[in-house]
Amino acid sequence: MYCLGDMIGIGPFSNEVLDVLFERNNVKMITGNHDESVLALLNNEPYPESRINVKPHHEWIAARLKKEHISNLENLPRILNPTIHEHNLHLIHYPMKQSFNEDHISEDPFDLTGMPSQKNFSVIDGISIFSLVCFGHDHSTHHFICNNKTFFNPGSLGCFNEPFARYGIIDINKNGFNVMPQYVPYELNFYVSELSKTSIPRKEIILNIYR
């Protein structure tokens, strides 16, 4: 299983999420903009100016994050490139030009490509050997072909106003692959109720995602 970033943020239960993820030995993760922004605060590094309105939210999370989770997050890569049945996959929080791959989060590398589209993704370099690019970041579902590559985003697992968590199953064999979006029901009303009881900054904005 692969988790494509933003395990923390947009909610008060980051420790609980990471407790589940890091205790499993069959999950590989990469960092997203929320993970890296919180780490920047913890390490006294520059914070992205474009997200300055989100800073109190990230500071709240940073102050409560378990020490072991901090070190685990710091050791995560930004990109994974597994090869399965001779198919090369590119897993990244959001597709970007190769020259942006090492940019610090304060430079907003995940926001430089533009919205998910064939036009915006057609200019991305350094991914010619990959047949499948999986990404997150944008909360909507995306599945299209560009430059003979399949781009797939199952949609945000949690930021969804229906009581379903979204993910994707990719069935790969030597002849090709099949991408299958999945929906799992969960107790959204219970989550919203528990979220409402917290003191996390920007709580009303977060609650509006689910309304």
N, C-alpha and C positions, 0 to 999 in steps of 0.2 A: 504494500500500500504506500502511496505517495501523498504527502500533504504539501500543497504548493504555496505555503506562506500565510501570514496574518493569522497565526494561531492565537495571538493575544490582541487586545484592543477591541473596540466596539462592544463593550460589555465588561462587567465586573468580575467575571469568573475565570480569569486567565490562569490562575494557579490550578484550578480544578481541571481545565482543559489540558494543561501541560502535564499534570499528574497522570492522566490517562495516556497521553501520547508517548511520554518518555519511558513509561513502564513496559511498553510493548517492544518486542524485538523484530516485528515484521512491518514496521512503519519507518519510512525515510522522509525527512522534512527538509525544506528549504526556507529561507527567510523572505518575508514580505516587508512592505513599507512600515507597517505598524510595529513589527518585531524590531526592525532596525532603528526606528525612531525612538522607541523606548530604550534600546541599548545605547543609543547616542546620548540620551539624558543621563543614564547610569554611568557612562564613561566620560562625562563632561566634554563631549564632542559637539560640534555644531549641529543644531537642530534645523530641519527644513523650514525656511521662512514661509513657504506656501501653506504650511500646516499649523501656523502659529495659533490659530483658533482651537486646534485640537490639543495643544500642549498641556493645558490643565488636566485633560483626560489621561494623557500619557504619563504625566507626573504622578497622578493618583495610582496608576497601575505600577509604575516603577517603584514607588514607595512600598508596595505590598508584595512584590514578586519574590518568591523564594530564591535564596542564594544558589541552590543547586540548579534551578531553572535558568538563572542568569548565565551561569557558566555553560550549560548545555546549549542555550540559544547562541552564545558567542561562537560555539564550535560548529554551527550549522553552515553549510554552503549556501550560496545564492542560486546556483545552477546545478542540476544533475543531468547527466547524459547517458542513461542506461541503454544497452543494446539487448534486445530480446528477439530471439529467432531471426537474427540478422537484420532487424529493423532498428534504426537509430532513433532514439527519442530525445527530445529537448524539453526539459522540465524547468520552468522559470516562473516567477511570480507574475511577470508581464514581459512579453517579447520586446526586445530593444536592440538597437544597433550594437555591434560588437565593441565599439569604442566606449560605450557607456557601461559595459559589464562590471567594471571595477570602480565606478564612481561612488563616492560616499552618499549616503542617504540624504544629506543636506543639499545635494545637487539635484534631487528629485529624478533619479534615473528611470523610475518606473512610470513617470508621467510624461516622458519626452516623445513617445511614439504616437500619441493620439488615441482616439477611441478605436475599439476593435473593428477592423474592416479590411477587406482585401486591398484597398488602396493604401492604407497606412502600413499594413504588414508587408506589402510588396517590396518596400525599400529596405527591409531589415537584412543586414549582411551577416555572414558567418554561420549560417544555418543550412547551407546547401546540402550537407550530407544527411540531414534529418528528414524523415518521412512524416513524423508526427510531432507537433509542438503542443504541449499542454500548459495551460496558464490559469491564473486566477485574477485577482486585483479588481477587475470589473465584476460587479455583483450579478450581472445577468448571464444567461446561458449563451454560448457561442459555439458554432460548429460549421466550419466552412473550409474550402480548399483555396489555396493561394500559392502560385508558383510550384505546383505539383506537391504541395505539402498540406496536410490536414492540420488545422488549428482547432483546438477543443478546450473549452472552459465549461465545466458542468454547472457553473453558477455558484455563488457563495453558499457555503454549507449552512450558515446561520442567518445571514442578513436577508431574510425572505419573509414576506407578509402572509405566507400560508404555512400551515402546521406540518411542513415537510422539510427534512434536511436533504440537500442535493449532493450527489457525487456522481462519478462515472465508472463504469466497468469497461475495460478495453481488452477484448479477446484477441490475442495475437498468435499467429502461427506462421509457418514459413511462406505461406501464400499471400498473407496480408493481415489486416486487422479490422476489427469491427468495434465501433464506439457506441456505447449504450448508456444514455443518461438514466440515472436512477433517483427515486424519491423514497425516503423513509419517513413515516409519520413519527412525530414526537409531541410532547405535551407543551405546545407553544404557550398556552394560557398560564401554565404553571411557571414557565420561564419568565414571562412578562411580569407576573405577580412578584416573583423573587427579585427581579431587576428593579421594580418600583420601590422596593424597600431599601435599596442601597443609597449611598450618598455620592455615587460617582458623578463627576462633572459631565455636563452635556447629556444628562440622563433623558431629558425630554426629547432631544434630537434622536437619541438611540431608540427610544420607545416609539417614535413616529415611523421607524422602519417597519415595525410589526403591526401598525394600525391600518 
